[in-house]
Each structure stands twice: as C-alpha cells, then as structure tokens.
C-alpha cells in the first residue's frame, strides 16, 4: 500500500480479509433488498436506508466540504434526490455507492462554486451534531487516522506521541482542504471511504486509467502541500 502523501499506485488487496469480505457482501445484499423495497414504494425501507447511511455520508461530505452545516444540508439533499430518482436504481452498484455518487456530485459542485479553502476539524460529530464513537459509527479521529496510518503508525504510543499523532492528523486534513475538489474527492473516497478503484470510477464516471492517474496526481499534490511540515520534522533539533 502507498502512503496518502506518496506517489505509488496501490495493489488492490482486500483490507480486512476474506471473512470481512463475506460479511460485507451479506450486508450489501440486505441493503440492496431494502433499497429494492423502497423503489417499490416502501418508504419504511427507505427510512432504514437513511438511518444506515446518513452518518457515513455526512462524514464523507464533511471531509470534502470542511463545514458541518453545509455537509448536513447536502447530506439531506442527497437523500431527497435519491428518493426522487429511486426508480432509476438498478442494483448495478451498492445502494450506498449510488447515494454517495449523488452526495459527492453535490459536494464537488459546491466546491467549484465557492472556490474557498475549507478548514477541517478532528472533533467528531454525527449528522445530528452529537459526538461519535462506538456503536459501529466511525469517530472522526479514527477517520483521520485512516488518512495518515501509512505515513506513520504506532499502536503503543505514549502521551507525547499521541499528541504528535493528533497534530499530524490535523496537518494532513488541513493540507487536504487546500486541494482542488476533484483531488479531494478521490482521496476521501479511497482513504476515508475505502472504495476500490472500480467503485470510484463508477461514482465519478471515469475510465479506470483516468481514475488511477487522478489519484496518483492527487497524492503528489497532497505530498507537496505537506512538504513544509515534513521538512520541519526532519530538521535536527
């Protein structure tokens, strides 16, 4: 695997093993069944889909936008648009990927309109503004760790190292906020959401070769943004 701040392509290896893959497949089958019920007019089924996905989608959009209120608004808009377009769902991708595509397009459009630098925070909040963690809902610090785990990782850290890791997370997120929306999108999808290349290509409507090239350039751009921080860390004290 490459670092988020590196420039290598990644091998397509399942991160959690075959058992996790089987569990994920079972979950996707259940979610697809719910979505097909919703497409048939079962609004209760759609409500369950919203509950399953809302915090995950909100987290991803917040990584894109850097503003909680805007992320909440676009999360709600994504689900509204998904319901309006639900007749077009054919099950060729997972329900989450299908809804995520709508949310990501909304976020990219917003970034293009505003062209402003976004500021990210490590404070964990869900769609309703409550702190996350536990109960299977990712905490923001966990998500931030996913962005930098391949830069440096030590699970037996002492308090000074924990503080340094937290600082490193924030530096990476700040650097992410300065990238173009298209670059930010592929990094969030790959290193926060854990999408594989084909899912990313489907969401963004790109050929695989173009998608991999964009991810490669995005990581180069992020590495350039991180260069001053990395340089300071390598200077002798």
N, C-alpha and C positions, 0 to 999 in steps of 0.2 A: 504493500500500500504506500502511496505517496503522502507527503505532508500537504496540508492545505496551503502552506506557503511555499511548497516546492513546485517542480515543473514536470514531474514524471507522470505518464499515464498510469492508471491503476489496473491491476488484474481484477477480473470480475469474479471475486470469491464471495460466497455467502458468508456474512459476518458471524452468524450465530449457529452454524452447523445444520445438519440435516434435520434434527429433531425440531429445532426452532422453525425451520422452513416448513415442516409438515404442520406445525401448529398455526403458522401464519396462513398457510393455504386453507386450513379449516376455517379460520376466522374470516378470510376473504369470501369463502363460499357462503357463510352465514350472512355476511354483509351484502353480498350480491343478491341473495334471496330476499332480504329485507328491501333492497332497492327495487327489485322487480315487483314486489308487492306495492311499493309506493307508486311505481309507474302505473300500476293498475288502479290507482285511486285510493289506496290505503294510507291515509295521512298519519295514522298512528305509527306505521312502519317508517315513514319519513321522519317523524319526530324522534324515533330511536336512532336513525342515521345521524341526525343533527347532534344528539347527545353524544354519540360515539366519536364524532369528528370535530366538534366545534373548538375544543381547546387546542387540539393538534393543529388545525388550520390557523387559528388565531396566533399560535406561537410562530408558525412559519411566516405569516404575513407581518408579524411584528419584527421578525428578523429582516424582512425586506424593507419595511417602512420606518421602523425606529420610533413610531409614535403609537401608543397604546390605543388612544381614542380612534384614530384613523383605522388601525388594524381591526378594532371591534366593528366599526361601521362596514368595512369591506368584507369582513367575515360574514356578517349578517346579510349583506348584499349578495355575496356568493351563494349562500344557501337559498335566498329568494330567487335568484336567477336559475339556480339548479332546479328548483321546483317548477319554474316556468318552462324549462327546457327538458323536463324529465322524460318526455315522450321520445326524445332523441337518444336516450341511453340504450345501448345495445349489448352491454356486458362485455365489450371487447377489451376494456380496461377495468381495473377495480373501481368500485364506487368512489373511494377516496381520491384516486388519481383523477377521475372525471371531475369531481368537485374542486379538487386542488387546481386543476387547469383553469377553471373559471376564476378562482381567487387569485392565482398568480397573474393572469392576464389583467385583472383589475389593479393589482399592485404595480405591475410594470407600467400600465397606462398612467397611474397616479404619479409615479416617479418621473416619467417623461414630461408630464405637465408641470410639475413643480421644480424639477432640477435643483432640489435643495439637498444639502448634506444632512443625513439623518444621524441621530445620536442613539446608541443602544445602551441598554442597562442590563445588568445581571439580576436585578430584582425580579423574582418570579411572581407573575400574576396570571390568572386564567381569564377567560372571556368575561367573567363577572367581576373581575378586579381582585379576586382573592388570591392569596399566595398559594403556589402549587408545591407539589412534592408528595410522594407516597400515593397509594391507591392507584398505581399504574399510570399516573399523569406525570409527564416529564417536568422536572423543575428547570428553570432557565439556566441555572448553573450547570446542570447536567448537560443541557444542550450546548452551552458554551464550551464545556469540556470536550464535546464531540468535535468542535472546530479545531481544537489545539492538541488533542491527545497524541497526535502523531508528530507534533513538534517536540513535546517533552511530556513525560508522564512518570509519576512515582506514587504508588498507592500507599507507601509507608511514610508519607510526608509529616514533618513536624510543623508546629505553628508558623515559623518563618517561611517555610516552603509553601504552606497553604496560602499565605498572604501573597507570596510571589506568583503562585499559580493563578490566583484571582486577578492580580494585576495583569498577568499575561493574557488571560481570557478577555479582559476589558480592552486591552490594546488591540487584540485581533478583531474584536467586534467593532471598535472604532474605525479600524482600517477597512473593514467590510463595508461600513456605512459610507465610505468615500468612493466606492466603486460604482461604475455605471450599473443601471438596473439589470441589464442582461447578464453581466458578470455576477452580480449579487445573486441573481435567480439561480444560476447553475450551481453556485457554491452552497446556497441554502438547500437546494434540492438534493445535492449529492452528500454533503457533510453534516447537515442537520436532519433532513428528512430520510436520508438513506436510500433514495431512489436509485435503481440501476439505470444504466445508460439507455435502455430501450424505453423505460418509463419516462425518463427525462425528454427523450426525443419525441415521444408521443405528446407529452404536455406542451412542449414548445413548438411542435410542428417542424422539427428539423431532421435532416438526414443524420444518421449516426456519426458519420465522419465529421460533419459540421459541428455537431454537439460536442464531440470529444475535443475538437480544435478549440471551441469556445471555452470549454472547461480548462484546457491547457493554458490559454491566454489569460483566463480569469485568475488562475493560480499564480501566473507570472506577475499580473497586476497587483495581486494581494501581497506577494513577496516584496515587490517594490515599495508598497505602502508601509510594510513592516521593516524595511531596511534600516531606518534610523534607530528604531527600538532594538533590533537585533545587533546593530553595530555597538550601541551603548553597552549591551550586555556582554559583549566580547572584549571590551576595553579593560585593561588591567586596573585594579582598584588602587 
